[in-house]
């Protein structure tokens, strides 16, 4: 009898230990995530993908929409710290101004994973890694496609001059996507053997929104209606807004004015299919799975690269009809 009791006690102890280990193993990861807002089709797709991927990875996601304000993001991050989440993720609306709040996260021993946009901090250890896109390469691809297109089609200035005039719709001031795409585009232009063929006539922020893109393009057309040959829009939504202004001015988008943009959303593929835009350089918003896979590695103590980029392509108008049905965003 004594032996039976001993065996039962041992079995019960082993069962309790196994249950405790299983409970620890099954503990759901909680991640706080601050999104910048919903300024474009691209951003909406990015948000939807993050939420879907969180469910697929069985992550308890605490999601916060900053509504285009950095102060809201900082407040959200501090809330996540107070809630003692396992990891914090965010898309930095601008590159600077994060040191203090990220130091608070580091003191709380909560790792930080950045998505989509870059940030500038005094201490790189304030965040573990960045998941997302290469905005400098996107800008470079945009100009290289343009230069090749102009050369192959022997495009001449509409005003009869010796320069092809470019207007630029910039993104949000201070955003890494804006500075990166500008750097890539301008560097590629400067290094082109055809650099003397081009002139940047005007450049102004459209804040990555369709409405501002339409408004700024309207202003460009009032000042330079017959001189604009090329529009470089740093995202598709601004390009779609600009197309409305170009048509309202009695001009033909993609023909009178070559339109080059970045993102690769369904709306610009439809515009290309309709003959109203020339090319989009992909900026892939489907980053959720890579984000949570990387987060899980970090929480297991595994090392990850400082920058992890998603794959991106270049889609000219002649591919639009074929590719449009396959777009997920």
GICORPE-V240942 format. One record per backbone hydrogen bond with DSSP energy under -0.5 kcal/mol. NH is the residue of the N-H (numbers start at 1). CO is the residue of the C=O. If there is no record, write none. Layout:
BEGIN
NH:CO  NH:CO
END
This chain:
BEGIN
5:1  6:2  7:3  8:4  9:5  10:6  11:7  12:8  13:9  14:10  15:11  16:12  17:13  18:14  19:15  20:16  21:17  22:18  23:19  24:20  25:21  26:22  27:24  31:29  31:60  32:87  33:62  34:89  35:33  35:64  44:40  45:41  46:42  47:43  48:44  49:45  50:46  51:47  52:48  53:49  54:50  55:51  56:52  57:53  58:55  59:54  60:29  61:59  62:31  62:60  63:61  64:33  66:35  66:64  68:36  69:66  73:69  74:70  75:71  76:72  77:73  78:74  79:75  80:76  81:77  82:78  83:79  84:81  85:80  86:30  87:30  88:111  89:32  90:113  91:34  92:90  95:174  102:98  103:99  104:100  105:101  106:102  107:103  108:104  109:106  110:105  111:86  111:109  113:88  114:129  115:90  116:131  117:115  120:95  121:119  126:123  127:124  128:112  129:112  130:306  131:114  132:308  133:116  135:133  138:134  139:135  140:136  141:137  142:138  143:139  144:140  145:141  146:142  147:143  148:144  149:145  150:146  151:147  152:148  153:149  154:150  154:151  155:150  160:157  164:197  165:163  166:199  167:230  168:202  169:232  170:168  170:204  175:172  178:175  179:175  180:176  181:177  182:178  183:179  184:180  185:181  186:182  187:183  188:184  189:185  190:186  191:187  192:188  192:189  195:192  197:194  198:195  199:164  201:166  201:199  202:166  204:168  206:170  208:170  209:206  213:209  214:210  215:211  216:212  217:213  218:214  219:215  220:216  221:217  222:218  223:219  224:220  225:221  227:224  228:224  229:165  230:165  231:258  232:167  233:231  233:260  234:169  236:262  239:235  240:236  241:237  242:238  243:239  244:240  245:241  246:242  247:243  248:244  249:245  250:247  251:246  253:251  254:257  255:252  256:252  257:252  258:229  260:231  260:258  261:279  262:233  263:281  268:265  269:265  270:266  271:267  272:268  273:269  274:270  275:272  276:271  277:271  278:259  279:259  280:315  281:261  282:280  282:313  283:263  287:285  291:287  292:288  293:289  294:290  295:291  296:292  297:293  298:294  299:295  300:296  301:298  302:297  308:130  310:132  315:280  316:314  317:278  319:316  320:317  323:319  324:320  325:321  326:323  327:323  327:324
END
